[in-house]
Amino acid sequence: MIRASIGFLAVDKPVHSLVVTSPMPQDGKSTIASNLAIFLAKAGKSTLLIDADLRRPTLHEKFHISKDAMGLSNAIVACSQSQSFSSGSFATSEPFRMSLSTYIHAVGIPNLHVMPAGALPPNPSELLDSKATNTLLAAIMDSKIEMVIFDTAPLLGLADASILASKVDGTVIVADSTRAKRKHLQQTKVLLTQSGARILGCVVNKQNFNRRYMPYYYYSSEDEEQEKASSQNRKSSDSISSSSLIPQSGRKNKAK
């Protein structure tokens, strides 16, 4: 459903990169970001999921990637070093070309690659707000990757998510319905608006629904009733005619 909603929002203005963040820790943003990336990949889009939480990363655990694997921080440092080299005494006129293969990892899902956080830096906000990060993002956007998803640190109290949100096409907020507070959501909206972020929407996570209140229950219950009726008719007769089934028009009238 989230994938479809983002697709509708992208009709007027394309969304090739987005940040998934939350007001507070433990809201479920990493799980939402991971599953969204998986479903985008299954839909045929070349997808890159980046762990931009350079404080408490979790994606390497979810996708069984080595904790010491090269990732986002290493790629940014490599961009910074290349920029320093190109501006020094050995500078050349050749444009800088970033190779992403060292920093992205296959995870056994077609069309999906993951860039873990890499080595944790002492200054995550400064690193994400650097020119080297802009260079890396430009290299990613110039690649054949169709969708880039950033799983960031929580928004409140940290600048990391706001910095990245200003650099991508859209931001998705994840809120834990069991402990979300209005003031936190309001603060989140203000911070993202001030950073110039395009807020795509809010995912209300961990909300319990009674099965009978879910939209698909109406249709699944009808299918179950139809199958039950068909089974009873098969028991009473060796053959079954089409008239014993609920006609399509009857289902439409019932829906009305």
C-alpha positions in Angstrom: 0.0 0.0 0.0 2.8 2.4 0.8 4.6 1.6 -2.5 1.4 2.2 -4.4 0.8 5.5 -2.6 4.3 6.7 -3.4 3.6 5.7 -7.0 0.5 7.9 -7.2 2.4 10.8 -5.6 5.1 10.5 -8.2 2.7 11.1 -11.1 3.1 14.8 -11.1 6.6 15.0 -9.6 8.9 11.9 -9.9 10.3 10.3 -6.7 13.6 8.6 -7.3 15.0 9.1 -3.8 13.3 9.3 -0.4 14.1 9.4 3.3 12.3 7.3 5.8 12.5 8.8 9.3 10.6 9.0 12.6 10.2 11.4 15.4 11.6 9.0 18.0 13.6 5.8 18.2 11.8 2.5 18.1 9.0 3.7 15.8 9.7 1.0 13.3 11.2 3.1 10.5 14.0 0.6 9.6 11.4 -2.1 9.2 9.2 0.1 7.1 12.2 1.2 4.9 13.4 -2.4 4.5 10.0 -3.8 3.5 9.3 -0.8 1.2 12.6 -1.4 -0.6 11.9 -5.1 -0.9 8.4 -4.5 -2.5 9.8 -1.9 -4.9 12.5 -4.4 -6.0 9.8 -7.1 -6.4 7.9 -4.6 -8.6 10.9 -4.6 -10.9 12.6 -1.4 -9.9 16.3 -1.3 -9.4 16.4 -0.3 -5.7 19.2 0.8 -3.3 18.5 0.8 0.4 21.0 2.9 2.3 21.5 2.8 6.1 22.1 6.5 6.8 21.7 6.0 10.6 25.3 6.6 11.4 24.6 6.3 15.1 22.8 3.1 15.6 22.6 1.3 12.3 20.5 -1.9 12.0 20.2 -2.8 8.3 23.3 -4.9 8.3 21.6 -7.2 10.9 18.3 -7.3 9.0 20.0 -8.4 5.7 22.8 -10.4 7.2 25.7 -8.2 6.1 29.0 -8.2 7.9 29.2 -5.5 10.6 32.6 -4.5 9.1 31.4 -4.2 5.6 32.2 -1.1 3.6 29.2 1.3 3.4 28.0 4.9 3.4 30.6 6.5 5.7 33.4 4.8 3.7 32.0 6.0 0.4 31.7 9.6 1.7 35.3 9.5 2.9 36.4 8.1 -0.5 34.6 11.0 -2.2 36.3 13.5 0.1 39.7 12.0 -0.6 39.2 12.0 -4.3 38.1 15.7 -4.2 41.2 16.6 -2.2 43.4 14.8 -4.7 41.7 16.4 -7.7 42.2 19.9 -6.2 45.9 19.3 -5.2 49.1 19.4 -7.2 48.1 16.2 -9.1 44.8 17.6 -10.2 43.6 16.5 -13.7 40.8 17.7 -16.0 39.2 14.3 -15.9 35.8 14.3 -14.1 35.5 12.4 -10.9 33.7 9.0 -11.3 32.6 7.1 -8.2 32.5 3.3 -8.2 29.7 2.1 -6.0 30.4 -1.6 -6.2 32.7 -1.6 -3.2 30.0 -0.1 -1.0 26.8 -1.8 -2.0 25.9 -5.4 -1.3 23.6 -8.0 -2.9 21.2 -9.5 -0.4 19.7 -12.3 -2.4 16.6 -10.4 -3.6 16.5 -9.5 -7.3 16.8 -5.8 -8.1 17.7 -4.9 -4.5 21.1 -3.8 -3.1 21.9 -2.5 0.4 24.5 0.0 1.4 25.2 -0.4 5.1 26.3 2.4 7.4 30.0 1.4 7.3 32.4 2.6 10.0 30.6 4.9 12.5 32.0 8.4 12.3 32.4 10.8 15.3 30.5 13.5 13.5 27.5 12.1 11.6 25.8 15.4 11.0 28.9 17.1 9.6 29.6 14.1 7.4 26.1 14.0 5.9 26.2 17.8 5.3 29.5 17.7 3.5 30.3 18.3 -0.2 31.5 14.8 -0.4 28.1 13.5 0.5 26.6 15.6 -2.3 29.2 14.1 -4.7 28.2 10.6 -3.6 24.5 11.3 -4.0 25.1 12.7 -7.5 27.0 9.5 -8.4 24.1 7.4 -7.1 21.6 9.4 -9.1 23.7 9.1 -12.2 23.8 5.3 -11.9 21.2 2.8 -13.2 19.5 2.7 -9.8 15.8 3.7 -10.1 14.9 4.2 -6.5 17.1 5.1 -3.5 15.7 4.8 0.1 17.6 6.3 3.0 16.9 4.8 6.5 17.9 7.7 8.8 18.3 8.4 12.5 15.3 9.7 14.4 14.5 13.3 13.6 13.9 15.0 17.0 17.2 16.1 18.7 19.4 15.2 15.7 20.1 17.0 12.5 21.0 14.0 10.4 17.5 13.3 8.9 16.7 16.9 8.2 20.0 17.3 6.3 19.3 14.3 4.1 15.6 15.2 3.7 16.6 18.4 2.0 18.6 16.5 -0.6 16.1 13.9 -1.8 12.8 13.9 -3.6 10.6 13.0 -0.7 10.3 12.1 3.0 8.1 9.5 4.7 7.5 9.8 8.4 6.9 6.7 10.5 5.1 7.1 13.8 4.4 4.4 16.5 0.7 4.6 17.1 1.1 3.1 20.6 3.2 6.0 21.9 3.1 8.8 19.4 2.5 12.3 20.8 0.9 15.2 18.9 3.6 17.6 19.9 6.3 15.3 18.5 4.6 15.0 15.2 4.1 18.8 15.0 7.8 19.3 15.8 8.7 16.8 13.1 6.6 18.6 10.5 8.1 22.0 11.4 11.7 20.7 11.2 11.1 19.1 7.9 9.3 22.1 6.5 12.1 24.4 7.6 14.7 22.2 5.9 12.7 22.4 2.6 11.8 18.7 2.6 8.9 17.4 0.6 6.8 15.4 3.0 5.1 12.5 1.2 3.1 11.3 4.1 3.0 9.6 7.5 2.9 5.8 8.2 1.0 5.0 11.3 2.8 1.9 12.5 1.9 -0.8 15.1 -1.8 0.0 14.9 -4.1 -3.0 15.8 -7.1 -3.6 13.6 -10.0 -6.0 14.0 -10.1 -8.2 11.0 -13.7 -7.3 10.3 -12.8 -3.6 10.0 -10.2 -4.2 7.3 -11.4 -3.4 3.7 -10.4 -6.8 2.3 -12.4 -8.7 4.9 -15.7 -7.9 3.1 -14.3 -9.5 -0.1 -12.5 -12.4 1.5 -15.7 -13.3 3.5 -17.8 -13.3 0.3 -15.3 -15.6 -1.3 -15.4 -17.9 1.7 -19.2 -17.9 1.5 -19.2 -18.6 -2.2 -16.7 -21.5 -1.7 -18.9 -22.9 1.1 -22.0 -22.8 -1.0 -20.2 -24.4 -3.9 -19.0 -27.2 -1.7 -22.5 -27.9 -0.4 -23.9 -28.0 -3.9 -21.2 -30.5 -5.0 -22.2 -32.8 -2.1 -25.9 -32.7 -3.2 -25.3 -33.2 -6.9 -22.7 -35.0 -9.1 -22.6 -31.9 -11.3 -22.9 -28.2 -10.6 -24.4 -25.5 -12.8 -23.3 -22.0 -13.1 -26.6 -20.8 -11.7 -25.6 -22.2 -8.2 -22.8 -19.6 -8.0 -23.2 -16.0 -6.9 -23.3 -14.0 -10.1 -21.0 -11.1 -10.6 -23.9 -8.7 -10.9 -25.3 -10.0 -7.6 -22.0 -9.2 -5.9 -22.1 -5.7 -7.3 -25.6 -5.1 -6.1 -24.7 -6.4 -2.6 -21.8 -4.1 -2.5 -24.0 -1.1 -3.2 
